[in-house]
Each structure stands twice: as structure tokens, then as C-alpha cells.
Amino acid sequence: MGKFQIFQGKNGDYYFRLKASNGQIILASQGYKSKQGCKGGITSVQKNAASDAQFERKDGDGKFSFTLKAANKEVIGTSEVYTTKAARENGVASVMKNAPGADITEE
């Protein structure tokens, strides 16, 4: 089972990252001014990750990535950069599988 980790950056903002059961980071957030806002972002990921339509896939120069968007089209999470489309699709599938029931921890 995956897990969300909430942490505070050096700039004072709060961030989350979703890790797969193998510990690999599969989705990372933007910065939030408050921990509560960050938790709201996690809730949005959990709700939207079940729908493939919420994932925007990006290709360019042999690099592949995706973003997860909320219903209002705001980006709520960004993937790492993958070297193949197949690896990116595995990343999308992993977010869809891990996000909905993932535990939340704080660093």
C-alpha cells in the first residue's frame, strides 16, 4: 500500500509526496502555505486519482511525465520524468492504485 508523506520545505511551505509500496515517489505536490491546505491537496488526489481522465500526459524530447488535475483543472500532483511512455503509464497506474487508500504520515 502506498503512503502520502507531508513535509515542510526550507521556504516554509508544506508539500506532500505519494510513495508506492516500494518507497518510490510517484507523485509530488506544489507548495501549500498551511498544513491544512496540504491535507486538502491529498484529499483531492485521493478523490481524483481513480479517474484516468484526470491525468494529463506530457511528451517531449524523449521525456515523458504526467500531472494529476482536480475537477477544476488545477494541477494537484506532478510525476517524475520517465524515459519511456510505458514507464509513464506504469506511474499513472501506480497512482491510481496507491492514492485512494494511502495512509498519511508527517515528517
MDAnalysis code that builds the backbone (N, CA, C; Angstrom):
import MDAnalysis as mda
import numpy as np

u = mda.Universe.empty(321, n_residues=107, atom_resindex=np.repeat(np.arange(107), 3), trajectory=True)
u.add_TopologyAttr("name", ["N", "CA", "C"] * 107)
u.add_TopologyAttr("resid", np.arange(1, 108))
u.add_TopologyAttr("resname", ["MET", "GLY", "LYS", "PHE", "GLN", "ILE", "PHE", "GLN", "GLY", "LYS", "ASN", "GLY", "ASP", "TYR", "TYR", "PHE", "ARG", "LEU", "LYS", "ALA", "SER", "ASN", "GLY", "GLN", "ILE", "ILE", "LEU", "ALA", "SER", "GLN", "GLY", "TYR", "LYS", "SER", "LYS", "GLN", "GLY", "CYS", "LYS", "GLY", "GLY", "ILE", "THR", "SER", "VAL", "GLN", "LYS", "ASN", "ALA", "ALA", "SER", "ASP", "ALA", "GLN", "PHE", "GLU", "ARG", "LYS", "ASP", "GLY", "ASP", "GLY", "LYS", "PHE", "SER", "PHE", "THR", "LEU", "LYS", "ALA", "ALA", "ASN", "LYS", "GLU", "VAL", "ILE", "GLY", "THR", "SER", "GLU", "VAL", "TYR", "THR", "THR", "LYS", "ALA", "ALA", "ARG", "GLU", "ASN", "GLY", "VAL", "ALA", "SER", "VAL", "MET", "LYS", "ASN", "ALA", "PRO", "GLY", "ALA", "ASP", "ILE", "THR", "GLU", "GLU"])
u.atoms.positions = np.array([
    [0.845, -1.185, 0.000],
    [0.000, 0.000, 0.000],
    [0.889, 1.248, 0.000],
    [0.501, 2.228, -0.758],
    [1.256, 3.467, -0.809],
    [1.002, 4.340, 0.401],
    [1.766, 5.433, 0.482],
    [1.530, 6.386, 1.567],
    [1.897, 7.791, 1.126],
    [1.166, 8.736, 1.689],
    [1.471, 10.146, 1.491],
    [2.369, 10.600, 2.627],
    [3.379, 11.384, 2.301],
    [4.232, 11.999, 3.318],
    [4.078, 13.505, 3.196],
    [3.756, 14.136, 4.322],
    [3.687, 15.599, 4.387],
    [4.993, 16.086, 4.998],
    [5.577, 17.117, 4.388],
    [6.800, 17.689, 4.939],
    [6.832, 19.183, 4.663],
    [7.637, 19.871, 5.445],
    [7.773, 21.316, 5.294],
    [9.090, 21.614, 4.599],
    [9.023, 22.413, 3.535],
    [10.214, 22.794, 2.792],
    [10.984, 23.905, 3.500],
    [12.173, 24.157, 3.018],
    [13.013, 25.214, 3.596],
    [12.371, 26.588, 3.460],
    [11.461, 26.724, 2.483],
    [10.772, 28.003, 2.274],
    [9.575, 28.177, 3.205],
    [9.305, 27.165, 4.053],
    [8.194, 27.242, 4.992],
    [6.896, 26.658, 4.463],
    [6.830, 26.391, 3.164],
    [5.627, 25.798, 2.587],
    [5.555, 24.309, 2.929],
    [4.336, 23.778, 2.865],
    [4.107, 22.350, 3.098],
    [3.915, 21.651, 1.755],
    [4.424, 20.447, 1.672],
    [4.355, 19.643, 0.458],
    [3.939, 18.225, 0.830],
    [3.439, 17.490, -0.155],
    [3.248, 16.054, 0.032],
    [3.867, 15.325, -1.135],
    [4.219, 14.087, -0.874],
    [4.640, 13.188, -1.929],
    [3.943, 11.857, -1.684],
    [3.549, 11.236, -2.766],
    [2.935, 9.917, -2.704],
    [4.003, 8.904, -3.060],
    [4.195, 7.945, -2.168],
    [5.176, 6.890, -2.406],
    [4.453, 5.567, -2.621],
    [4.948, 4.798, -3.576],
    [4.432, 3.452, -3.804],
    [4.919, 2.545, -2.680],
    [4.396, 1.331, -2.648],
    [4.773, 0.401, -1.583],
    [6.266, 0.078, -1.593],
    [6.935, 0.273, -2.745],
    [8.380, 0.028, -2.816],
    [9.199, 1.249, -2.393],
    [8.526, 2.321, -1.964],
    [9.208, 3.522, -1.482],
    [9.499, 4.557, -2.549],
    [9.212, 4.239, -3.807],
    [9.473, 5.174, -4.895],
    [8.430, 6.290, -4.895],
    [8.892, 7.531, -5.077],
    [7.979, 8.679, -5.162],
    [7.290, 8.634, -6.527],
    [5.960, 8.609, -6.523],
    [5.218, 8.526, -7.776],
    [4.405, 9.788, -8.079],
    [4.292, 10.686, -7.093],
    [3.579, 11.950, -7.306],
    [4.062, 12.949, -6.264],
    [4.269, 14.182, -6.694],
    [4.714, 15.234, -5.778],
    [3.814, 16.455, -5.945],
    [3.660, 17.205, -4.858],
    [2.744, 18.348, -4.872],
    [3.462, 19.657, -5.109],
    [2.658, 20.676, -5.291],
    [3.098, 22.069, -5.247],
    [3.236, 22.445, -3.773],
    [3.670, 23.656, -3.493],
    [3.763, 24.122, -2.120],
    [2.437, 24.674, -1.622],
    [2.162, 24.432, -0.351],
    [0.962, 24.966, 0.310],
    [1.407, 25.810, 1.495],
    [0.707, 26.896, 1.753],
    [1.073, 27.798, 2.854],
    [0.763, 27.193, 4.222],
    [-0.200, 26.266, 4.274],
    [-0.567, 25.676, 5.558],
    [-0.609, 24.153, 5.453],
    [-0.452, 23.497, 6.596],
    [-0.552, 22.042, 6.633],
    [-1.967, 21.615, 6.253],
    [-2.966, 22.378, 6.682],
    [-4.357, 22.063, 6.354],
    [-4.578, 22.109, 4.847],
    [-4.003, 23.098, 4.186],
    [-4.107, 23.190, 2.728],
    [-3.463, 21.990, 2.050],
    [-2.344, 21.562, 2.579],
    [-1.641, 20.390, 2.060],
    [-2.507, 19.142, 2.203],
    [-3.140, 18.994, 3.358],
    [-4.032, 17.845, 3.573],
    [-5.217, 17.891, 2.613],
    [-5.695, 19.091, 2.306],
    [-6.760, 19.234, 1.318],
    [-6.306, 18.780, -0.062],
    [-5.056, 19.060, -0.385],
    [-4.490, 18.587, -1.651],
    [-4.457, 17.071, -1.708],
    [-4.098, 16.433, -0.602],
    [-4.077, 14.966, -0.544],
    [-5.478, 14.413, -0.749],
    [-6.458, 15.015, -0.100],
    [-7.851, 14.579, -0.265],
    [-8.262, 14.680, -1.730],
    [-7.847, 15.752, -2.390],
    [-8.169, 15.938, -3.796],
    [-7.505, 14.863, -4.654],
    [-6.254, 14.528, -4.359],
    [-5.575, 13.456, -5.088],
    [-6.320, 12.142, -4.895],
    [-6.677, 11.839, -3.655],
    [-7.364, 10.581, -3.386],
    [-8.678, 10.483, -4.161],
    [-9.363, 11.595, -4.296],
    [-10.650, 11.618, -4.992],
    [-10.473, 11.534, -6.508],
    [-9.487, 12.235, -7.044],
    [-9.329, 12.348, -8.495],
    [-8.472, 11.258, -9.131],
    [-7.663, 10.570, -8.339],
    [-6.745, 9.563, -8.896],
    [-7.464, 8.355, -9.473],
    [-8.709, 8.151, -9.114],
    [-9.446, 6.988, -9.615],
    [-9.864, 7.144, -11.078],
    [-9.812, 8.359, -11.599],
    [-10.274, 8.622, -12.969],
    [-9.103, 8.903, -13.905],
    [-8.929, 8.034, -14.901],
    [-7.848, 8.219, -15.869],
    [-7.958, 9.570, -16.585],
    [-9.173, 10.074, -16.735],
    [-9.384, 11.338, -17.433],
    [-8.748, 12.523, -16.708],
    [-8.435, 12.375, -15.422],
    [-7.850, 13.474, -14.648],
    [-6.328, 13.562, -14.829],
    [-5.748, 12.591, -15.517],
    [-4.306, 12.587, -15.750],
    [-4.005, 13.227, -17.100],
    [-3.096, 14.202, -17.090],
    [-2.642, 14.816, -18.334],
    [-1.242, 14.303, -18.617],
    [-1.097, 13.616, -19.727],
    [0.193, 13.043, -20.105],
    [0.964, 14.040, -20.952],
    [2.274, 14.120, -20.714],
    [3.123, 15.071, -21.432],
    [4.298, 14.319, -22.058],
    [4.601, 14.660, -23.319],
    [5.715, 14.061, -24.053],
    [6.612, 15.180, -24.563],
    [7.906, 14.913, -24.628],
    [8.809, 15.874, -25.229],
    [10.258, 15.464, -25.110],
    [10.971, 15.470, -26.231],
    [12.400, 15.174, -26.266],
    [12.750, 13.864, -25.577],
    [11.943, 12.844, -25.807],
    [12.233, 11.543, -25.208],
    [11.987, 11.498, -23.715],
    [11.248, 12.489, -23.210],
    [10.916, 12.540, -21.783],
    [9.400, 12.512, -21.647],
    [8.932, 11.738, -20.674],
    [7.506, 11.521, -20.512],
    [7.133, 11.764, -19.051],
    [6.031, 12.464, -18.838],
    [5.589, 12.753, -17.477],
    [4.075, 12.891, -17.477],
    [3.521, 13.129, -16.298],
    [2.091, 13.378, -16.203],
    [1.806, 14.290, -15.030],
    [0.656, 14.935, -15.109],
    [0.131, 15.687, -13.974],
    [-1.252, 15.127, -13.658],
    [-1.633, 15.256, -12.415],
    [-2.985, 14.889, -11.982],
    [-3.718, 16.190, -11.709],
    [-4.901, 16.323, -12.293],
    [-5.665, 17.558, -12.150],
    [-6.959, 17.304, -11.398],
    [-7.379, 18.309, -10.659],
    [-8.665, 18.272, -9.963],
    [-9.775, 18.582, -10.960],
    [-10.997, 18.472, -10.512],
    [-12.154, 18.741, -11.375],
    [-12.120, 20.160, -11.947],
    [-11.522, 21.108, -11.203],
    [-11.440, 22.499, -11.679],
    [-10.241, 22.732, -12.604],
    [-9.562, 21.646, -12.981],
    [-8.412, 21.656, -13.905],
    [-7.114, 22.164, -13.276],
    [-7.121, 22.412, -11.960],
    [-5.894, 22.802, -11.267],
    [-5.005, 21.576, -11.079],
    [-3.693, 21.745, -11.273],
    [-2.746, 20.649, -11.069],
    [-2.612, 20.387, -9.573],
    [-2.782, 19.132, -9.176],
    [-2.654, 18.769, -7.763],
    [-1.478, 17.836, -7.508],
    [-0.851, 17.359, -8.570],
    [0.315, 16.499, -8.402],
    [1.059, 16.344, -9.708],
    [2.371, 16.163, -9.610],
    [3.246, 16.042, -10.768],
    [4.119, 14.809, -10.609],
    [4.316, 14.106, -11.707],
    [5.143, 12.896, -11.675],
    [6.610, 13.239, -11.854],
    [7.429, 12.215, -11.701],
    [8.820, 12.314, -12.109],
    [8.860, 12.281, -13.636],
    [10.039, 12.427, -14.219],
    [10.206, 12.311, -15.665],
    [10.633, 10.874, -15.971],
    [9.940, 10.270, -16.915],
    [10.212, 8.898, -17.325],
    [10.905, 8.891, -18.687],
    [11.614, 7.812, -18.986],
    [12.328, 7.711, -20.268],
    [11.505, 7.020, -21.345],
    [10.406, 6.378, -20.963],
    [9.541, 5.724, -21.948],
    [8.068, 5.990, -21.612],
    [7.235, 5.884, -22.639],
    [5.794, 6.020, -22.429],
    [5.279, 4.900, -21.533],
    [5.803, 3.705, -21.724],
    [5.359, 2.560, -20.916],
    [5.640, 2.790, -19.440],
    [6.806, 3.345, -19.119],
    [7.144, 3.632, -17.713],
    [6.197, 4.681, -17.153],
    [5.872, 5.693, -17.969],
    [4.923, 6.716, -17.518],
    [3.559, 6.093, -17.243],
    [3.107, 5.226, -18.125],
    [1.804, 4.587, -17.926],
    [1.809, 3.728, -16.659],
    [2.937, 3.096, -16.353],
    [3.062, 2.361, -15.098],
    [2.940, 3.315, -13.912],
    [3.510, 4.527, -14.048],
    [3.394, 5.536, -12.999],
    [1.956, 5.970, -12.778],
    [1.233, 6.207, -13.872],
    [-0.186, 6.573, -13.765],
    [-0.953, 5.455, -13.070],
    [-0.724, 4.215, -13.504],
    [-1.421, 3.073, -12.902],
    [-1.100, 2.956, -11.418],
    [0.139, 3.241, -11.062],
    [0.551, 3.160, -9.656],
    [-0.153, 4.224, -8.807],
    [-0.280, 5.442, -9.333],
    [-1.006, 6.492, -8.603],
    [-2.473, 6.089, -8.454],
    [-3.065, 5.577, -9.532],
    [-4.474, 5.169, -9.476],
    [-4.686, 4.073, -8.432],
    [-3.715, 3.183, -8.316],
    [-3.818, 2.065, -7.371],
    [-3.526, 2.500, -5.935],
    [-2.482, 3.309, -5.747],
    [-1.985, 3.606, -4.404],
    [-2.652, 4.786, -3.709],
    [-3.068, 5.802, -4.456],
    [-3.545, 7.043, -3.837],
    [-4.834, 6.900, -3.026],
    [-5.870, 6.225, -3.549],
    [-7.157, 6.265, -2.857],
    [-7.119, 5.808, -1.392],
    [-6.388, 4.766, -1.068],
    [-6.381, 4.263, 0.298],
    [-5.092, 4.496, 1.050],
    [-4.244, 5.354, 0.519],
    [-2.920, 5.548, 1.113],
    [-2.996, 6.207, 2.490],
    [-2.151, 5.728, 3.405],
    [-2.007, 6.366, 4.707],
    [-1.319, 7.711, 4.548],
    [-1.477, 8.578, 5.540],
    [-0.830, 9.883, 5.541],
    [0.102, 9.960, 6.742],
    [1.370, 10.297, 6.474],
    [2.351, 10.457, 7.551],
    [2.949, 11.849, 7.450],
    [3.523, 12.304, 8.555],
    [4.178, 13.615, 8.567],
    [5.620, 13.434, 8.987],
    [6.493, 14.195, 8.328],
    [7.923, 14.142, 8.674],
    [8.252, 15.233, 9.669],
])
